[in-house]
Amino acid sequence: MATKTIIKPANSPKAVGPYNHAVRVGDLLFCAGQIPLDPATGVLVPGDIKAQTERVLENVKAILDDQKLTFANVVKSTVFLTNLADFAGMNEVYAKYFTENFPARSTIQVAALPKAATVEIEVIAHF
C-alpha cells in the first residue's frame, strides 16, 4: 500500500479549514483547491478575475515548487468560478502557467467560494 504524505508548504497561505494543501500518494500529488489568498497576510487579493486567477496559480505554484514539480507535471485541473462570464479572463491567465502538454481540465460554475473568492483551482500532479 502506498504511503500517504501530508504536504504543508511554508510559502503557502494558511489553510482556511481542516485540510492540507496537498497529499502525496505514490507518484501522485493531490492539491487542495486554492483561492486567491495572499500568503503573507491570508487576505483575499483585490481585483478582477485576472488578478485573482494570477494569485490562485501562484499559490498552486508554491505547492508544486515545494515538491520540485512544475505545471508540466499537472495531469488534471478543476477550475471553480462563481461566474462563467469570467471564463475568458481566467483562461487568459491560466494559459500563461499551462503552456504545453495541457492537463485535462473541468470548469464549473458554483454559487459561492470561501472568503468570497471568484475563482478556485485544484490540481493533481504526477512525479
Residue pairs with C-beta under 8 A, 6 or more apart in sequence:
2 25
2 26
3 25
4 23
4 24
4 25
5 23
5 24
5 25
6 20
6 22
6 23
7 20
7 21
7 22
7 23
7 24
7 29
7 63
7 66
7 67
8 20
8 21
9 21
9 22
9 62
9 63
9 65
9 66
10 66
11 39
11 62
11 65
11 66
12 21
12 39
12 59
12 62
12 63
12 66
13 37
13 38
13 39
13 42
13 59
14 42
15 21
15 32
16 35
16 37
16 114
16 115
17 114
19 32
20 32
21 31
21 32
21 63
22 29
22 30
22 31
22 32
22 63
22 67
23 29
23 30
24 30
24 67
24 127
27 126
27 127
28 124
28 125
28 126
28 127
29 63
29 64
29 67
29 69
29 73
29 124
29 125
29 126
29 127
30 124
31 60
31 63
31 64
31 122
31 123
31 124
31 125
32 122
33 78
33 80
33 120
33 121
33 122
34 56
34 59
34 60
34 63
34 120
34 121
34 122
35 44
35 56
35 59
35 113
35 114
35 115
35 117
35 119
35 120
36 44
36 45
36 51
36 52
36 53
36 54
36 55
36 56
36 59
36 117
36 118
36 119
37 43
37 44
37 45
37 55
37 59
37 115
38 44
38 45
38 55
39 59
39 62
44 52
44 115
44 116
44 117
45 51
45 52
45 55
48 89
49 81
49 86
49 89
49 90
49 118
49 119
50 89
50 90
50 92
50 93
52 117
52 118
52 119
53 89
53 90
53 93
53 94
53 119
53 121
54 93
56 117
56 119
56 120
56 121
57 93
57 94
57 97
57 121
60 71
60 97
60 121
60 123
61 71
61 97
64 70
64 71
64 73
64 74
64 123
64 125
67 125
67 127
69 125
69 127
71 97
71 98
71 99
72 100
72 101
73 125
73 126
73 127
74 98
74 103
74 123
74 124
74 125
75 103
75 104
75 124
75 125
75 126
76 103
76 104
76 105
76 123
76 124
77 98
77 103
77 104
77 105
77 106
77 121
77 122
77 123
77 124
78 105
78 106
78 107
78 108
78 121
78 122
78 123
79 90
79 94
79 105
79 106
79 107
79 108
79 119
79 120
79 121
80 107
80 108
80 109
80 110
80 113
80 119
80 120
80 121
81 87
81 90
81 107
81 108
81 109
81 110
81 118
81 119
82 109
82 110
82 111
82 112
82 113
82 117
82 118
82 119
83 109
83 118
84 107
84 109
86 118
86 119
87 107
90 107
90 119
103 123
113 119
113 120
114 120
